[in-house]
Amino acid sequence: MKLFTVDQRLVINKLWIPVLATIVMLLPFVISRISQMESVSYYDLSFAMDGKLWGIPMNMILLLPVYVLMYSLEFFVLKNKRAVPVTLLGALLLTGFLLFESRASIAEGNARIYAYAGVECIIWVSLLLLRTYALEKKSKTDLITAIIAGLLISIMPWGHSIVYIINNFLESKYLAGFECMFGYAVFPMVYYLLVFVAENISKNNFIQAVKSKITIMDKRTYLFAVIALYAMIVGAAITTTNVFAPRGYGVLLHYITHVPLLLQLLVAMGVLLLAPYMLKNIVMARLLTVGKSGKLWLVGHFIPVINVIVTLVLFNSREVHSNEEENALLYVEEPESDVRYYFLIFNVFILIWGCIMVFARGRVSEGKLFLSLLSFRLTLVSVFFRHKWPVYVLCAISVICCCSIAYGEFAAFWMMQIVLSFYYMMEVFHPALYGEDAVLYHKAKDVVEEDTILA
């Protein structure tokens, strides 16, 4: 079982080229802006792309070369005979899109929303249909896949790193510069992830590979998927909480009454539901492939900043397993994780901290509800060991609280951690193999028992 085909993995192995090219193109621009201004936000840098240099739109100078490189990379890596003409046509479409983007900022209100969304959708669908022609994929399924992938790319929330949320509190112009480069640098990864997933989703073995925790995961596919999925999750959390947070009720009406924004919201909610599941399985598969079955490594992937270190460690770890059966045996025979008890102790400390804060401030009457919620949370966590339903209840309550009392970037961070924690709590407290994974385990176990009897 493999997530991606041989050709797709060849492209993934070369994705560092457009990523590096994006950083090289944007770094002088970002440094220049930061040095000229005392305070620079992410949006200041983004809006600066609408300016002109020597009469040429800034986005044409900075983004057109890397977009063309990103789009054409697949054709040249696979040595496609139509690489040159398709690249030229793709460059022409991207030029038209970027020119329109620089002019669309002049329009206001509904005209801008519909015009921008319509043109972006047409361009990306055209680029993906052109791709199917270049790769000689002429079936009805391939054409529908290209249209769906183009629609998703055009309405997908922009990818972000956790720095975007953190910098809302720090307000550092240097972090703003990093986030600006990250958003554009990660776009090639998001683009190819969406294209490859749309292309493979009709195949039964791909669905099984997505569900599988024991598939053999090479380091480049792992790094590519983790970065792209995490950026999509952060972007989706920001979009969703901007709409549903307390200060976003007016925004909700705005989104509902505009079809492009409504579609973007629905896609963001879909990403929040599905991407963390895929991310969890990919991380688990990589852990087993390198012979690390401890759940603490899994949880580390979902803690900001620490996840960068953990990802780099796993990326550089040597692969010790070569087939799914070995991964399945390691997964099932791992003893119950101590992370469960760490999680319980952590919640006890939260309750104690809450009591101290309430009594120290002399607000016992106002703090009763707060302490009741903390006690209820601790009760639910203690039941995690035997049942799954408390995980659903705790996450549902957390989502309601997030949409009721939090706002801004804090709400986005909270929402992101809720959806990620749901999957790692289920994995930590209720690990299990399902479907084909379970079948492979039983086969491997039978072989081991047979070998033991023969020995």
C-alpha positions as CSV (number, residue, x, y, z in Angstrom):
1,M,0.0,0.0,0.0
2,K,1.4,3.3,-1.0
3,L,-0.2,6.8,-0.8
4,F,1.3,8.0,-4.1
5,T,2.4,6.3,-7.3
6,V,6.0,6.0,-8.4
7,D,5.7,9.0,-10.8
8,Q,4.1,11.1,-8.0
9,R,6.9,10.3,-5.6
10,L,9.4,11.3,-8.2
11,V,7.7,14.7,-8.3
12,I,7.6,14.9,-4.5
13,N,11.3,14.3,-4.3
14,K,11.9,17.4,-6.5
15,L,9.5,19.7,-4.8
16,W,12.3,21.4,-2.9
17,I,13.1,23.2,-6.2
18,P,10.0,25.5,-6.4
19,V,10.0,25.9,-2.6
20,L,13.6,27.1,-2.6
21,A,13.0,29.3,-5.7
22,T,10.1,30.9,-3.9
23,I,12.2,31.7,-0.8
24,V,15.0,33.1,-3.1
25,M,12.6,35.4,-5.0
26,L,10.7,36.7,-1.9
27,L,13.6,37.0,0.6
28,P,15.0,40.3,-0.9
29,F,11.5,41.8,-1.1
30,V,10.7,40.9,2.5
31,I,14.0,42.1,3.9
32,S,13.6,45.4,2.0
33,R,10.1,46.0,3.4
34,I,11.1,45.1,7.0
35,S,14.2,47.4,6.9
36,Q,12.1,50.3,5.6
37,M,9.4,50.2,8.2
38,E,9.3,50.0,12.0
39,S,6.2,47.9,12.2
40,V,5.2,45.4,9.4
41,S,2.3,42.9,9.6
42,Y,1.7,39.9,7.4
43,Y,-1.1,41.8,5.6
44,D,1.2,44.8,5.0
45,L,3.6,42.5,3.1
46,S,0.7,40.7,1.3
47,F,-0.8,44.0,0.2
48,A,2.6,45.3,-1.0
49,M,2.4,42.6,-3.7
50,D,-0.3,44.8,-5.3
51,G,2.3,47.5,-6.0
52,K,4.4,48.1,-9.0
53,L,8.1,48.1,-9.8
54,W,9.3,49.8,-13.0
55,G,5.6,49.8,-14.1
56,I,5.3,46.1,-13.7
57,P,3.0,44.5,-11.1
58,M,5.0,43.3,-8.1
59,N,3.3,39.9,-8.1
60,M,4.4,39.3,-11.8
61,I,8.0,39.8,-10.8
62,L,8.0,37.8,-7.6
63,L,5.4,35.1,-8.2
64,L,5.1,34.3,-11.9
65,P,8.5,32.6,-12.2
66,V,7.9,30.3,-9.2
67,Y,4.3,29.5,-10.2
68,V,5.4,28.5,-13.7
69,L,8.2,26.4,-12.2
70,M,5.8,24.8,-9.8
71,Y,3.3,24.0,-12.6
72,S,5.9,22.7,-15.1
73,L,8.0,20.7,-12.6
74,E,5.9,17.5,-13.0
75,F,6.3,17.5,-16.8
76,F,10.1,17.9,-16.8
77,V,10.7,15.4,-14.0
78,L,8.6,12.8,-15.8
79,K,10.3,13.8,-19.1
80,N,7.0,14.5,-20.8
81,K,7.2,15.1,-24.5
82,R,4.7,17.9,-24.3
83,A,6.5,19.7,-21.4
84,V,7.6,22.8,-23.3
85,P,4.3,23.8,-25.1
86,V,2.3,23.0,-22.0
87,T,4.6,25.1,-19.9
88,L,4.3,28.0,-22.3
89,L,0.5,27.8,-22.3
90,G,0.5,27.4,-18.5
91,A,2.7,30.5,-18.2
92,L,0.3,32.4,-20.4
93,L,-2.7,31.5,-18.2
94,L,-0.8,32.3,-15.0
95,T,0.3,35.7,-16.4
96,G,-3.3,36.6,-17.2
97,F,-4.3,35.5,-13.7
98,L,-1.6,37.6,-11.9
99,L,-2.4,40.6,-14.1
100,F,-6.1,40.3,-13.2
101,E,-5.2,39.9,-9.5
102,S,-3.2,43.1,-9.5
103,R,-6.2,44.9,-11.1
104,A,-8.9,43.2,-9.0
105,S,-7.7,45.0,-5.9
106,I,-9.2,48.2,-7.4
107,A,-12.7,46.8,-7.4
108,E,-14.8,46.9,-4.3
109,G,-17.7,44.9,-2.7
110,N,-19.5,42.0,-4.4
111,A,-17.9,42.7,-7.8
112,R,-14.5,42.0,-6.4
113,I,-15.6,38.8,-4.6
114,Y,-17.3,37.2,-7.6
115,A,-14.8,38.5,-10.3
116,Y,-11.8,37.3,-8.4
117,A,-13.3,33.9,-7.5
118,G,-14.6,33.3,-11.0
119,V,-11.4,34.1,-12.8
120,E,-9.3,32.1,-10.3
121,C,-11.5,29.1,-10.7
122,I,-11.4,29.3,-14.5
123,I,-7.6,29.6,-14.5
124,W,-6.9,26.7,-12.2
125,V,-9.4,24.4,-13.9
126,S,-7.9,25.3,-17.2
127,L,-4.4,24.5,-15.9
128,L,-5.5,21.2,-14.5
129,L,-7.3,20.3,-17.8
130,L,-4.1,21.2,-19.7
131,R,-2.2,18.9,-17.3
132,T,-4.5,16.0,-18.2
133,Y,-3.8,16.6,-21.9
134,A,0.0,16.7,-21.3
135,L,-0.1,13.5,-19.3
136,E,-2.4,11.9,-21.9
137,K,-5.2,11.2,-19.4
138,K,-8.3,11.4,-21.5
139,S,-10.9,9.4,-19.6
140,K,-14.1,11.0,-18.3
141,T,-12.9,10.3,-14.7
142,D,-9.6,12.1,-15.4
143,L,-11.5,15.2,-16.7
144,I,-13.8,15.3,-13.8
145,T,-10.9,14.9,-11.4
146,A,-9.1,17.8,-13.0
147,I,-12.1,20.1,-12.7
148,I,-12.6,19.1,-9.0
149,A,-8.9,19.6,-8.2
150,G,-9.0,23.0,-10.0
151,L,-12.1,24.1,-8.0
152,L,-10.4,23.0,-4.7
153,I,-7.2,24.9,-5.4
154,S,-9.1,28.0,-6.2
155,I,-11.2,28.1,-3.1
156,M,-8.9,26.4,-0.6
157,P,-8.0,28.6,2.4
158,W,-4.4,30.0,2.1
159,G,-1.9,27.8,4.0
160,H,-0.3,29.2,7.1
161,S,2.1,28.1,9.8
162,I,1.5,28.5,13.6
163,V,3.7,31.6,13.4
164,Y,0.8,33.5,11.9
165,I,-1.2,32.9,15.1
166,I,1.7,33.4,17.5
167,N,2.7,36.7,15.9
168,N,-0.7,38.1,16.6
169,F,0.5,38.4,20.2
170,L,4.2,39.1,19.6
171,E,3.7,41.5,16.6
172,S,7.2,41.0,15.3
173,K,8.0,42.2,11.8
174,Y,10.5,39.4,11.4
175,L,8.0,36.7,12.2
176,A,5.6,38.5,9.8
177,G,8.3,38.3,7.1
178,F,8.8,34.6,7.8
179,E,5.0,33.9,7.6
180,C,4.7,35.8,4.3
181,M,7.5,33.6,2.8
182,F,6.1,30.4,4.3
183,G,2.6,30.9,2.8
184,Y,4.0,31.2,-0.7
185,A,6.7,28.6,-0.2
186,V,4.3,26.0,1.0
187,F,1.8,26.5,-1.9
188,P,3.6,24.1,-4.3
189,M,3.2,21.4,-1.6
190,V,-0.5,22.1,-1.1
191,Y,-1.0,22.3,-4.9
192,Y,0.5,18.9,-5.5
193,L,-1.1,17.3,-2.5
194,L,-4.5,18.3,-3.7
195,V,-3.8,17.3,-7.3
196,F,-2.4,13.9,-6.3
197,V,-5.2,13.2,-3.8
198,A,-7.9,14.1,-6.4
199,E,-6.1,11.9,-8.9
200,N,-5.8,8.9,-6.6
201,I,-9.1,9.1,-4.7
202,S,-11.0,6.9,-7.1
203,K,-8.5,4.0,-6.5
204,N,-9.4,1.5,-3.8
205,N,-5.8,1.0,-2.8
206,F,-5.4,4.8,-2.1
207,I,-8.4,4.9,0.2
208,Q,-6.9,1.9,2.1
209,A,-3.5,3.6,2.2
210,V,-5.1,6.8,3.7
211,K,-6.9,4.7,6.3
212,S,-3.8,2.6,7.0
213,K,-1.4,3.2,10.0
214,I,1.0,0.5,8.9
215,T,1.9,1.5,5.3
216,I,5.6,2.0,4.6
217,M,6.3,5.7,4.7
218,D,9.4,7.1,3.1
219,K,10.9,10.2,4.5
220,R,10.3,12.6,1.6
221,T,6.6,11.7,1.3
222,Y,6.3,12.0,5.1
223,L,7.8,15.5,5.2
224,F,5.8,16.7,2.2
225,A,2.5,15.4,3.6
226,V,3.1,16.7,7.1
227,I,4.0,20.3,6.0
228,A,1.2,20.5,3.5
229,L,-1.5,19.1,5.7
230,Y,-0.4,21.2,8.7
231,A,-0.5,24.4,6.7
232,M,-3.9,23.5,5.4
233,I,-5.2,22.8,8.9
234,V,-3.9,26.1,10.2
235,G,-5.4,28.0,7.3
236,A,-8.8,26.2,7.6
237,A,-8.9,26.9,11.4
238,I,-8.3,30.6,10.8
239,T,-11.1,30.8,8.1
240,T,-13.6,28.8,10.2
241,T,-13.1,30.7,13.5
242,N,-13.2,34.1,11.7
243,V,-16.7,33.1,10.8
244,F,-18.0,31.3,13.8
245,A,-16.2,33.1,16.7
246,P,-18.3,35.6,18.7
247,R,-17.0,38.6,16.8
248,G,-17.7,36.8,13.5
249,Y,-21.5,36.5,13.4
250,G,-21.7,39.4,11.0
251,V,-19.0,37.6,8.9
252,L,-21.1,34.5,9.0
253,L,-24.0,36.3,7.3
254,H,-21.5,37.8,4.8
255,Y,-20.2,34.3,3.9
256,I,-23.6,32.7,3.7
257,T,-24.9,35.3,1.2
258,H,-21.9,35.0,-1.1
259,V,-21.4,31.7,-2.9
260,P,-17.6,31.8,-3.3
261,L,-17.1,32.6,0.4
262,L,-19.6,29.9,1.4
263,L,-17.8,27.3,-0.7
264,Q,-14.5,28.4,0.9
265,L,-16.0,28.0,4.4
266,L,-17.4,24.5,3.6
267,V,-14.0,23.5,2.2
268,A,-12.3,24.8,5.3
269,M,-14.6,22.8,7.5
270,G,-14.0,19.7,5.4
271,V,-10.2,20.2,5.8
272,L,-10.6,20.5,9.6
273,L,-12.5,17.1,9.6
274,L,-10.4,15.1,7.2
275,A,-6.8,16.5,7.1
276,P,-6.0,15.7,10.8
277,Y,-7.1,12.1,10.3
278,M,-4.8,11.8,7.3
279,L,-2.0,13.5,9.2
280,K,-2.4,11.2,12.2
281,N,-2.2,8.1,10.0
282,I,0.8,9.3,8.0
283,V,2.7,10.2,11.2
284,M,1.8,6.8,12.7
285,A,3.0,5.0,9.6
286,R,6.3,6.9,9.6
287,L,6.8,6.1,13.3
288,L,6.3,2.4,12.7
289,T,8.5,2.4,9.6
290,V,11.5,3.8,11.6
291,G,10.8,1.4,14.5
292,K,9.4,4.0,16.9
293,S,6.0,2.9,18.4
294,G,5.9,5.2,21.4
295,K,2.8,7.4,21.4
296,L,4.8,10.3,22.9
297,W,6.3,10.8,19.4
298,L,2.8,11.0,18.0
299,V,1.6,13.6,20.5
300,G,4.8,15.6,19.8
301,H,3.6,16.2,16.3
302,F,0.6,18.1,17.5
303,I,2.4,20.5,19.9
304,P,3.5,23.8,18.2
305,V,7.3,24.3,17.9
306,I,8.0,20.8,19.4
307,N,6.4,19.3,16.2
308,V,9.2,20.9,14.1
309,I,11.9,19.1,16.1
310,V,10.0,15.8,16.1
311,T,9.4,16.0,12.4
312,L,13.1,16.6,11.7
313,V,14.1,13.7,13.9
314,L,11.7,11.3,12.1
315,F,12.7,12.6,8.7
316,N,16.4,11.8,9.4
317,S,15.7,8.5,11.1
318,R,16.7,5.3,9.4
319,E,14.0,3.1,8.1
320,V,14.1,-0.3,9.8
321,H,10.9,-2.0,8.4
322,S,10.4,-2.9,4.8
323,N,6.8,-4.2,4.8
324,E,3.4,-3.6,6.4
325,E,3.5,-6.9,8.3
326,E,6.5,-5.8,10.4
327,N,4.8,-2.4,11.1
328,A,1.6,-4.2,12.1
329,L,3.4,-6.5,14.6
330,L,5.2,-3.6,16.2
331,Y,1.9,-1.6,16.5
332,V,-0.1,-4.4,18.1
333,E,2.6,-5.7,20.4
334,E,3.5,-2.3,21.8
335,P,2.6,-2.1,25.6
336,E,-0.1,0.4,26.6
337,S,1.2,3.9,26.4
338,D,2.1,5.9,29.6
339,V,1.0,9.0,27.7
340,R,-2.5,8.3,28.9
341,Y,-1.4,8.8,32.5
342,Y,0.6,12.0,31.6
343,F,-2.6,13.3,30.1
344,L,-4.6,12.5,33.2
345,I,-2.0,14.1,35.5
346,F,-2.0,17.2,33.2
347,N,-5.7,17.6,33.7
348,V,-5.4,17.2,37.5
349,F,-2.8,20.0,37.5
350,I,-5.2,22.2,35.4
351,L,-7.9,21.7,38.0
352,I,-5.6,22.5,40.9
353,W,-4.4,25.6,39.0
354,G,-8.0,26.7,38.5
355,C,-8.7,26.3,42.2
356,I,-5.7,28.3,43.2
357,M,-6.6,31.1,40.7
358,V,-10.2,31.3,41.9
359,F,-9.4,31.4,45.6
360,A,-6.4,33.7,45.2
361,R,-8.6,36.3,43.5
362,G,-11.4,35.9,46.0
363,R,-14.0,35.1,43.3
364,V,-15.4,31.9,44.6
365,S,-19.0,32.6,43.6
366,E,-18.0,33.6,40.0
367,G,-15.5,30.7,39.7
368,K,-17.9,28.0,40.6
369,L,-18.9,27.5,36.9
370,F,-15.3,27.5,35.8
371,L,-14.3,24.9,38.5
372,S,-17.3,22.8,37.6
373,L,-16.3,22.7,34.0
374,L,-12.7,21.7,34.9
375,S,-14.0,19.0,37.2
376,F,-16.3,17.7,34.5
377,R,-13.3,17.7,32.1
378,L,-11.2,15.7,34.5
379,T,-14.1,13.2,35.0
380,L,-14.4,12.7,31.2
381,V,-10.6,12.2,30.9
382,S,-10.7,9.5,33.6
383,V,-13.3,7.6,31.6
384,F,-11.2,7.8,28.4
385,F,-9.4,4.6,29.5
386,R,-12.5,2.4,28.9
387,H,-14.8,4.3,26.5
388,K,-14.6,6.3,23.3
389,W,-17.7,8.5,23.8
390,P,-16.1,10.9,26.4
391,V,-13.5,11.9,23.7
392,Y,-16.4,12.9,21.4
393,V,-18.2,14.7,24.3
394,L,-15.1,16.6,25.4
395,C,-14.2,17.7,21.8
396,A,-17.8,18.8,21.1
397,I,-17.9,20.9,24.3
398,S,-14.5,22.4,23.4
399,V,-15.8,23.4,19.9
400,I,-18.9,25.0,21.4
401,C,-16.8,26.9,24.0
402,C,-14.3,28.0,21.2
403,C,-17.1,29.4,19.1
404,S,-18.8,31.0,22.0
405,I,-16.1,32.8,24.0
406,A,-12.9,32.9,21.9
407,Y,-12.1,35.2,19.0
408,G,-9.3,36.1,16.6
409,E,-6.1,34.1,16.3
410,F,-6.6,32.6,19.8
411,A,-9.8,31.0,18.6
412,A,-8.0,29.6,15.5
413,F,-5.3,28.1,17.6
414,W,-7.9,26.6,20.0
415,M,-9.9,25.1,17.1
416,M,-6.8,23.7,15.5
417,Q,-5.7,22.0,18.7
418,I,-9.2,20.6,19.3
419,V,-9.4,18.8,16.0
420,L,-5.8,17.5,16.3
421,S,-6.2,16.4,19.9
422,F,-9.4,14.4,19.0
423,Y,-7.3,12.1,16.8
424,Y,-4.3,11.7,19.0
425,M,-6.5,11.0,22.0
426,M,-8.3,8.3,20.1
427,E,-5.0,6.9,19.1
428,V,-3.4,7.1,22.6
429,F,-6.4,5.7,24.5
430,H,-8.0,3.4,22.0
431,P,-5.3,2.1,19.5
432,A,-6.6,-0.5,17.1
433,L,-6.1,-1.8,13.5
434,Y,-9.0,-2.0,11.2
435,G,-9.8,-3.5,7.8
436,E,-6.9,-4.5,5.7
437,D,-4.4,-3.5,8.5
438,A,-6.0,-6.1,10.9
439,V,-5.9,-8.8,8.1
440,L,-2.2,-8.1,7.5
441,Y,-1.5,-8.3,11.2
442,H,-3.2,-11.7,11.6
443,K,-1.3,-13.0,8.6
444,A,2.0,-11.8,10.0
445,K,1.2,-13.3,13.4
446,D,0.4,-16.6,11.9
447,V,3.7,-16.7,10.0
448,V,5.6,-15.8,13.2
449,E,3.8,-18.6,15.2
450,E,4.5,-21.0,12.3
451,D,8.2,-20.1,12.3
452,T,8.4,-20.5,16.1
453,I,6.8,-24.0,15.9
454,L,9.2,-25.1,13.1
455,A,12.2,-23.7,15.1
